[in-house]
Amino acid sequence: MLLHAVLFRTVPVRSIYLMKITFYAVATAGIVFAMLSGVKISTATKETRTAEDSASSRIDCKIVYAGFVGALETSNHPHSGVVQIRDILRGPDYSDVCADSFIPVSWASGRDWVLTHFPSHTGQLTAEELANCPRVILVGHSTGGWAMLSVARALRAKNIPVELTVQIDSVGFSDYTVPRNVRYSAIFHAWDALMFMTTKHIRLEDPAYTTMLADILVKDASHLSITRDPRIRELVLNSVRTLRTERSSSTLHGLAVIVAPNK
């Protein structure tokens, strides 16, 4: 951490913002590629996608998982830990979970998909309505971290709580603050070439409501491989298990135990 602090002081803030802008320019090209690739993939595997859609929109949905991949990936990228978690939650052991993944530019699609599991009237939802609605878990990698928090803020406007948000090597100008409707939050960041552009620490809009479970530097991971850190997967799966047995409570006992100290 001392080395990071020294390096950070030697790089002007303006340079850091320029690096971020450059990254966004590259990411934009990646988004276009991802969108075009997504069209080709969905056209070539229409039957497979139909099965996936069914798994992402189960009727008896008690928990909703929305994952947001990085800008340079497709929403079905097989090597993304965000997608791998989605696929686990679509398995037979999680028949009460609805899971899907999105690219950052389609964050509004992710928001709309989550909202399909809630009453559709205008204005905020009441406590009585929320009592019968599913619990929400959001995970975002790279610019997907920004997309994920954008969804969390949209849910805040509807008075919809988010049980857990996980930011993975998050990148963005508005991904520093976790909104007050999030109960538990965690952030994992890598020690790699993008260390000056990724978000290292986040603040809580309402520390009295939101609990920070983890702020972890993963030293032996790259910007891409960090998504497959097993602690992220176990954090999400453990929260699903806990919500199953304590659905009437917002206390996720034992999650911090899963998140081991920094590697």
C-alpha positions in Angstrom: 0.0 0.0 0.0 3.0 2.3 0.7 4.2 1.9 -2.9 0.7 2.7 -4.2 0.6 5.8 -2.0 3.9 7.0 -3.3 3.0 6.3 -6.9 -0.4 8.0 -6.5 1.2 11.2 -5.2 3.6 11.3 -8.2 0.8 11.2 -10.7 -1.2 14.4 -11.1 -4.9 14.2 -10.6 -5.4 15.6 -14.1 -3.3 12.8 -15.5 -5.5 10.3 -13.7 -8.6 11.8 -15.2 -7.0 11.8 -18.7 -6.2 8.1 -18.2 -9.8 7.4 -17.3 -11.1 9.3 -20.3 -8.7 7.3 -22.5 -10.0 4.1 -21.0 -13.6 5.2 -21.7 -12.7 5.8 -25.3 -11.3 2.3 -25.7 -14.2 1.0 -23.7 -16.7 2.6 -26.1 -15.2 0.8 -29.0 -15.4 -2.4 -26.9 -19.1 -1.7 -26.2 -19.8 -1.4 -29.9 -18.0 -4.6 -30.5 -19.9 -6.3 -27.7 -23.2 -5.1 -29.0 -22.5 -6.4 -32.5 -21.1 -9.6 -31.2 -24.1 -10.0 -28.9 -26.4 -9.8 -32.0 -24.4 -12.4 -33.8 -24.3 -14.7 -30.8 -28.0 -14.4 -30.1 -28.8 -15.0 -33.8 -26.6 -18.1 -34.0 -27.9 -19.6 -30.8 -31.5 -18.6 -30.6 -32.7 -21.8 -28.9 -29.9 -21.6 -26.3 -30.9 -18.0 -25.5 -34.5 -19.0 -25.1 -33.5 -21.5 -22.4 -31.4 -18.8 -20.7 -34.3 -16.4 -20.8 -36.5 -19.0 -19.1 -33.9 -19.5 -16.4 -33.5 -15.7 -15.8 -37.3 -15.2 -15.4 -38.6 -18.0 -13.2 -42.1 -17.7 -12.0 -41.4 -18.3 -8.3 -38.5 -15.8 -8.0 -37.5 -15.1 -4.4 -34.0 -13.6 -5.2 -32.9 -11.5 -8.2 -29.2 -11.5 -9.3 -28.2 -8.9 -11.9 -24.6 -8.9 -13.0 -22.8 -6.3 -15.2 -19.7 -7.3 -17.1 -16.9 -5.0 -18.2 -17.2 -2.8 -21.3 -14.9 -5.0 -23.3 -16.9 -8.2 -22.7 -20.2 -9.6 -24.0 -23.0 -10.3 -21.5 -22.3 -14.0 -21.9 -18.5 -14.0 -21.8 -17.6 -17.5 -20.4 -14.5 -16.3 -18.6 -16.2 -13.5 -16.7 -16.8 -14.4 -13.0 -19.9 -12.2 -13.2 -21.3 -14.5 -15.9 -20.1 -17.7 -14.1 -22.0 -16.7 -11.0 -25.1 -16.1 -13.1 -24.8 -19.6 -14.6 -24.5 -21.2 -11.2 -27.6 -19.4 -10.0 -29.5 -20.6 -13.1 -28.8 -24.2 -12.1 -31.2 -26.6 -10.5 -30.0 -25.9 -7.0 -31.2 -22.3 -7.3 -34.7 -22.7 -8.7 -35.9 -19.8 -6.5 -33.3 -17.4 -8.1 -33.7 -15.3 -11.2 -30.3 -14.4 -12.7 -29.2 -12.4 -15.7 -26.2 -10.4 -16.9 -25.8 -7.2 -19.0 -23.2 -5.0 -20.6 -22.6 -1.6 -19.0 -24.2 0.4 -21.9 -27.4 -1.7 -21.4 -27.6 -0.8 -17.7 -31.2 0.5 -18.3 -32.1 -2.9 -19.6 -30.7 -4.4 -16.4 -32.8 -2.0 -14.4 -35.9 -2.8 -16.4 -35.3 -6.5 -16.0 -35.0 -6.2 -12.2 -38.2 -4.0 -12.1 -40.2 -6.7 -13.9 -40.1 -8.6 -10.6 -41.8 -5.8 -8.8 -45.2 -4.0 -9.0 -45.2 -1.7 -12.0 -47.2 1.3 -10.8 -45.6 4.7 -10.7 -44.1 6.1 -7.5 -42.5 4.3 -4.6 -43.5 0.9 -3.5 -45.0 0.4 -0.1 -43.7 -1.8 2.7 -46.6 -4.2 2.2 -45.7 -4.6 -1.5 -42.0 -5.0 -0.8 -42.8 -7.8 1.8 -43.9 -10.0 -1.1 -41.1 -9.0 -3.5 -37.8 -10.8 -4.2 -34.5 -9.6 -2.7 -32.0 -8.0 -5.0 -28.2 -8.7 -5.4 -26.1 -6.6 -7.8 -22.6 -7.3 -9.0 -20.6 -5.1 -11.4 -17.1 -5.4 -13.0 -15.1 -2.5 -14.4 -17.5 0.0 -16.0 -20.1 -2.5 -15.0 -19.5 -1.3 -11.4 -20.7 2.1 -12.5 -23.7 0.5 -14.3 -24.6 -1.5 -11.2 -24.7 1.5 -8.9 -26.8 3.3 -11.6 -29.3 0.5 -11.2 -29.1 0.7 -7.4 -29.9 4.4 -7.5 -32.8 3.8 -9.9 -34.2 1.2 -7.4 -33.7 3.7 -4.6 -36.1 6.1 -6.4 -38.7 3.3 -6.2 -38.0 2.6 -2.5 -36.7 -0.9 -3.4 -33.9 -2.1 -1.1 -30.8 -3.9 -2.5 -29.4 -6.6 -0.2 -25.9 -6.7 -1.6 -23.7 -4.8 -4.1 -20.3 -6.0 -5.1 -17.9 -3.8 -7.1 -15.1 -5.6 -8.9 -12.2 -3.4 -10.1 -14.9 -0.7 -10.7 -14.3 2.1 -13.1 -16.4 5.3 -13.4 -16.9 8.9 -12.3 -20.0 8.1 -10.3 -19.1 4.8 -8.7 -17.7 6.1 -5.5 -20.9 6.3 -3.4 -23.1 3.4 -2.5 -26.7 4.6 -2.3 -28.6 4.5 0.9 -31.0 1.7 -0.1 -28.1 -0.8 -0.2 -27.8 -2.9 3.0 -24.5 -4.6 2.4 -21.6 -3.6 0.1 -18.2 -4.9 -0.9 -15.5 -3.8 -3.3 -12.6 -5.8 -4.7 -9.8 -4.1 -6.6 -6.7 -5.5 -8.4 -3.0 -4.5 -8.3 -2.3 -4.1 -12.0 -1.7 -1.6 -14.8 -5.2 -0.1 -14.4 -4.7 0.7 -10.7 -4.8 4.4 -11.3 -8.1 4.3 -13.1 -10.1 1.9 -10.9 -12.0 2.8 -7.8 -10.1 1.8 -4.6 -12.4 2.9 -1.9 -16.1 3.8 -1.7 -18.2 5.8 0.7 -21.6 5.0 2.0 -24.5 7.5 1.5 -26.0 6.3 4.7 -23.5 4.5 7.0 -26.2 4.0 9.6 -28.1 1.7 7.1 -25.4 0.3 4.8 -22.7 -2.0 6.1 -19.3 -2.3 4.3 -18.5 -6.0 4.3 -15.2 -5.9 2.4 -12.7 -3.5 0.8 -10.1 -5.9 -0.6 -7.0 -5.5 -2.7 -6.4 -8.7 -4.7 -2.7 -8.5 -5.4 -2.3 -11.6 -7.7 -5.1 -10.7 -10.1 -5.5 -8.7 -13.3 -8.4 -6.4 -14.3 -10.0 -9.4 -15.9 -9.1 -12.4 -13.7 -10.2 -10.7 -10.5 -13.8 -11.4 -11.4 -13.0 -15.1 -10.8 -11.7 -14.6 -7.3 -13.5 -17.4 -5.3 -14.3 -15.0 -2.4 -16.6 -13.0 -4.7 -18.5 -16.1 -5.8 -18.8 -17.4 -2.2 -19.9 -13.9 -1.0 -22.8 -14.0 -3.5 -23.7 -17.6 -3.0 -23.6 -17.3 0.8 -25.9 -14.3 0.7 -28.3 -16.3 -1.4 -28.3 -19.1 1.1 -28.8 -16.7 4.0 -31.6 -14.9 2.3 -33.4 -18.2 1.8 -33.4 -19.0 5.5 -33.7 -15.5 6.8 -35.9 -13.9 4.2 -37.8 -11.9 6.8 -34.6 -10.5 8.2 -32.1 -8.1 6.6 -29.2 -9.5 8.6 -26.8 -11.6 6.5 -24.9 -13.4 9.3 -21.5 -14.8 8.4 -20.8 -13.0 5.2 -17.7 -11.2 6.5 -16.3 -14.6 7.5 -16.3 -15.6 3.8 -14.3 -12.6 2.8 -10.8 -13.5 3.9 -8.0 -10.9 4.4 -6.2 -9.4 1.4 -4.1 -11.7 -0.7 
